């Protein structure tokens, strides 16, 4: 049983010769003799308008090749360019596609990916079941995740570490030893903060091994007692608060004024009634107080004649400076003890120690007034604050 197929389309160079066209090796026929005049020329002479040629008709002197028909009623011409009509159905429906011909398969790009059909996809990609099949020899992505999850759960249960850290260990982002050390630091930190009341910043340093626990407890108490931070002295505090204060200077006594600018080692001070600021060094200052407590501070000062005879004054030499230990000052605060601060020039200030920082200490006078005494102006006799030397 034979099956009839339509003609195979060929390019222009491989098409059979059309009717009326000379073949290779055959001399060309003489062109036909044009008529003396055609209908258009005749009409032009007679003055009538030329008639337009009908669609599909060949111009005079040229024969028209009749089209052929293919099965299904489709008209097929001898040559159809690539930009012509596309085949119906399949991959050639877009404009410009090459028309399919009987007996020829369309190009399938999947054939270049291994010769087999396209990978199968099942289910929805959102439900976890629609993952595209991986090439042969490679495990599925879902299987890798499942295996990693099982290993992480096993490690977390055996070593007692959080699941998130177990994942990091398996991925090589950290080690088990580092994770366990971090957990111990966190546990110690929480104990210092909740049970012993250590400041959170200091507790972190203790847990990391950068600060002794006893020192952290002491600093926490110092921070609790003091209004400003431990590294801020009375002069810097006066600049921030912008209040009038009294200053006690070596060789000049008490003065009222305002601090215009404070720096680490000096400051600009504007005395009352003056128009120009004075640049003073901090080591020249023995004590400061508020303007309200100025008179009470002056009356609270006394003189130690024995120290005054030494003729000492302010000093920039750090080796000559003294400071009571933190333990002694905390002990005086706990016992509410009246202490006496003796300065290098013999001046004394008597009061109850209230708080202290890195550079100075606050004394509460008999009437409740406050005076801040600087450590750099103390005499060596004030080291123990009246306690027996240990």
Secondary structure, 3 states (H helix, E strand, C coil): CCCCCCCCCCCHHHCCCCCCCCCCCCCCCCCCCCCCCCHHHHHHHHCCCCCCCCCCCCCCCCCCCCCEECCCCCEECCCCCCCCCCCCCHHHCCCCCCCCCCCCCCCCHHHHHCCCCCCCCCCCCCCCCCCCCCCCCCCCHHHHHHHHHHHHHHHHHHHCCCHHHHHHHHCCCCCHHHHHHHHHHHHHHHHHHHCCCCCHHHHHHHHCCCCCHHHHHHHHHHHHHCCCCCCCCHHHHHHHHCCCEEEEECCCEEEEEEEEEECCCEEEEEECCCCCCEEEEHHHEEEEEEHHHHHHHHHHEEECHHHHCCCCCCCCCHHHCCCCCHHHHHHHHHCCCEEEEEECCCEEEEEEEEEECCCEEEEECCCCCEEEEEHHHECHHHCCCCCCCC
